[in-house]
Amino acid sequence: MAKAKSFFECQHCGMTTPRWTGKCSNCGAWDSLIEIKEKIEPKNLRAANGSKNVKSAVAITEVKEDNFLRFSTREAELDRALGGGLVSGSLVLIGGSPGVGKSTLLLKIAANLAESDRKVLYVSAEESAGQIRLRADRIGALKPKLMLLNEISLETIKEELKNDYEAAVIDSIQTLYSEALSAAPGSVSQVREITFELMRIAKEQNIAIFIIGHITKDGSIAGPRVLEHMVDTVLYFEGDSSEELRILRAFKNRYGSASEIGIFEMTREGLKSAGNVGGRFFTRRENKCGSAATIVMEGSRPLVLEVQALVSDAFGNPRRSSTGFDQTRLTMLLALLEKKLELPFNRYDVFINIAGGIRVNETAADLAVIAAILSSFRNRPIGEKTLFIGEVSLIGDIREVSNMDQRLTEGVSQGFEKAVVPRKPLSKIDIKCFVAEEVAKVIDWM
């Protein structure tokens, strides 16, 4: 008879230790170690299992390609974030802050799939069946092929998934419980074990499974880091829950690009794909100082963004603050302006904001940040129909960015007439381009 072996596991970082301590030696969390009891497999059984299914390596040229089936969720923005649609047998993790709309969106997606004549299971481990019914009635998700299961037991869910489902939604992964472990729901052991079982079910039964994950204070998905490595796709909701627009960003995707985003807007009927998002993040303002427009690439989509800057007298140590833009890069750009243009920013507070709640992850917005800072510093407005696109280097020159022609074409469609760029476009585009090869020339176009 196998005896139970005990060890202690940190609920913050997942580190294990044979003895209990008040403080985790890995992450420093206090009173985070709980006792886990695990059955030990007999040596003779382990030896027997180890002798089965022994495989040898084969040449990669002899391996057959997997032909996976991709189908639409009938939400264009989610399909874009997923790389073109949902893949059968994939495990998709969606995270986001409370109230951002994860459950509402996935209930709508489940209803869309059910309406497409696919049998879908929605597992609610947090809300009652009556609450789910009310939400489904509000967003129009009452479909005959959408099955609802109010359960937290993994074993019960596994039995239900044997009934020929094509897709499933788990809301949420931190509330499920496996009887194979003695740890509490939401613990590192439970989350890791349940995710592994769901992954196995998705692959063996060819079921596309969405799992919802809670996030911690620092914005990462709660549970062990291995959770994100196990799933096929990781999607995060960005933006404040009080804002109308919500951004769903792909951070990992084994079946497509990990740089795509989906943009949704919150309506009375729940989250819906936002239409005509090209200019949704830019508002035209006449004769306003400290505002500059740029175009960034989010995957294959160009977005027009407004960069706002405020430069004010500092009382004490100067402050540098940015929202939606890397603060370290802001500090570098200010140091460059002090060096090349001899501007005394060491006596001023500088604040940067990317309007619309989106975060810029590429360097093409550097030129617009500098233009907005100079506009606020000199109290001189920038023309509302002028774009600034370019990367600024440490030596003060302005360098080219990718997809310049595509960015400028989007600018023309949004009504822009001028652009300050490091080089002229290769193709003929109906926009007047001013070439600025170094930071000092930016002032000429202010």
ABEGO torsion letter per residue (X at the ends): XBBBBBBBBBAAAGBBBABBBABBAAAGBBGABBBBBBBBBBAAAAAAAAABGBBBBBBAAABBBBBBBBBBAGBAAAAAAAGGEBBBGBBBBBBEBBGAGAAAAAAAAAAAAAAAGBBBBBBBAABBAAAAAAAAAAAGABBAABBBBBBABAAAAAAAAAAGBABBBBOBAAABBBAABABBBGBAAAAAAAAAAAAAAAAAAGBBBBBBBBBBAAGBBBEBAAAAAABABBBBBBEBAABABBBBBBABBAABBAABBBBBBBBAAEBBBBBGAAAAABBBBBGBBGBBBBBBBBEABBBBBBBBBBBBBBBEBBBBBBBGBBAAAAAAAAAAAAAAAGBBAAABBBBBBBBGGBBBABAAAAAAAAAAAAAAAAGBBBBAABBBBEBBBAAGBBBBBBGAAAAAAAAAAAGBABBBBABBBABBBBBBBBBBABAAAAAAAX
